[in-house]
Amino acid sequence: MNPSIKQLRAFVAVAQSASLAEASERIHLSQPAISIALRKLEETVGGALFSRVTRQLSLTPEGEAFLPVAVRLLNDWSEAFEDLEERFSKQRGKVTVAALPTLAAGLLPGIITSFHARYPRINLSLHDVLAEQVSQLVREGRADLGLSVAPHDTEELAFEPVLVDRYVAVCPSGHPLLEQPSVRWAQLAGHPFIGINRLSSSRQDIDRIMAEVGAPLDILCDASQIATVGRMVAAGLGISVLPRLSFRQIATDGIDYRPLTTPDVERPLGIVMRHRHPLSAAAAALRDMIREPTLDSSS
């Protein structure tokens, strides 16, 4: 049987004060209760911790050796509950988020600013990765939350939509496609095309849609970063297709976009979480902030 916290507190209080009366006031226990706690503690450890040969209580050699250990145990106990209380009150903690680059740059900065202002002692870690990596990080517990398209793995992962994005044709200024209020997907064929990473969820959508409309793209080159695609389009090397949300990252002189139609393709984006794995208080607070109507993807 292990000593109780009550017994340890009684032992430390008496050892430091050498008086039952003073210890009683210090830890708000009656003297009989302290005497019982000390007796049970000594029974548990198998020997006397105090010498009772005089009217004043003094520690035995074993009691002297145990005192710093008992103090450390009590401090560890208090710190553990203080830490737990701070985590529940969101005064301390860490949240790791895995997000598509589009969302990491287009949605999260404003949310993180508000979150940090509200919970300044919670550390945030962000991985801006492709959709499959978002799912993997959340599935393996290396990220508390994901921000992505709906995952393929619906057995282990849950998806909660928070906004709808759409695809746009991105063109250099003066391009004939910009003379129209919108662009049909089939009209992309025949123009030099700057592609985004072939492993990205956006590129997989683009290739699928172009196959459905029967209009192959004239791909000049592929780039891994959205910013690189934007610079190449602005330089007049070709056109591209990007999620409308990502255009905010590359908007500059010499480049513009038009909505893509026929078909009209919606791209739901949202929160990815693990089934049957509750979030920490800090992660739940961030999830709730993401749920708030912070961004209108149609603007």
Buried (B, 14 or more C-beta within 10 A) or exposed (E): EEBEEBBBBBBBBBBEBEBBEEBBEBBEBEBEBBBBBBEBBBEEBEEEBBEEEEEEBEBBEBBEEBBEEBBEBBEEEEEEEEEEEBBEEBBBBEBBBBBBBBBBBBBBEEBBEBBEEEBEEBEBEBBBBBBBBBBBBBBEEEBBBBBBBBBEBEEBBBBBEBBBBBBBBBBBEEBEBBEEEBBBBBBBBEBBBBBBBEEBBBBBBBBEBBEEBEBEBEEBEBBBEBBBBBBBBBEBBBBBBBBBBBBBBBEEEEBBBBBBBEEEBEBEBBBBBBEEEEBBBBBBBBBEBBEEEBBEBEE
